[in-house]
Amino acid sequence: MKNYERRVPEEYYLEIPCGGRLEEITYDSVIYCGDRSPVKKRALVYLPAGYDDKSIEAYKVLYLMHGGGGSEEEFIYGQDRKLSLLHIIDHMIAAGELEPLIIVTPSFYYSAEQSTTHDIKEAGTLTKFYHNEFRNELVPLIDSRYRTIADREHRAFGGFSMGGETTWEIMLNCLDLVKHFMPLSGDCWIVEEKGGATFPEKTSELMRKYIADRGYSDLSYNVFAFTGDKDIAFPALDAQIKAMIADGWNTGEDRSIRYGTWAEGTHCYQYIYEYIYNILPDVF
């Protein structure tokens, strides 16, 4: 994997004049892991500087999913609200390090109460069902409301911690919609909770079978997996990725798994932002 070791410059955490803007959207969905009763969902949408509703220019879209106990705001502002991903993105675009893009931050929770109480078993169920909402409601809404390049080549999905697990679920169930994946400090729970550590080979095997059963075997993909060597999620993601590479997932440009670790990186957004700063220019 490319040697990703650049640190986010301190000034990139500061707001810049004429940066991008943030919009809040709401949409109707259903409780897919329950009785399918109607529910109102919320997401935040970052639009880059220069985005004009009347222009014909279209943009790539990156979807980012928070971790357990988080919300649709967490990826944007960080867990303690002292960091801001948007300022980093604004600086990267202004410096020519990144092409302008749209970023969407949804939530796998159905209510604020679920987020604040955070039952890991419940959250694990929600991550497994989230792909239904993504396919049926969120992607169609984003593509209809904003000027997106509406194909899998120009969509990416990433997430932190349980958002990383959600990222694997999106890959398993929506590979026809998304080509690029960024699981950060989160393994796939297709076998069991934290199964990347306990059953890495079986995880890889079942993932491959799941994709084949859905007719996705011939589709290309790019996976950019990253974690810190002091991260609580390191053992699970590390074992899973190594098993996937040994199992033949990484076969070249069209089916690529790139994996890196950050020295002393722990399980928090301070490091997640470092990973995104390094990885994102190469994702699309």
Buried (B, 14 or more C-beta within 10 A) or exposed (E): BEEBEEEBEEEBBEEBEEBBEBEEBEBEBBBBBEEEEEBEBBBBBBBBBEBEEEEEEBBBBBBBBBBBBBBBBBBBBBBEEEBBBBBBBBBBBBEEBBEBBBBBBBBBBBEEEBBEEBEEEBBBBBBBBBBBBBBEBBBEBBBEEBBBBBEBEBBBBBBBBBBBBBBBBBBBBBBEBBBBBBBBBBBBBBBEBBBBBBBBBBBBBBBBEBBEEBEBEEBBBBBBBBBBEBBEBBBBBBBBBBBBBEBEBBEEEEBBBBBBBBEEBBBBBBBBBBBBBBBBEEBB
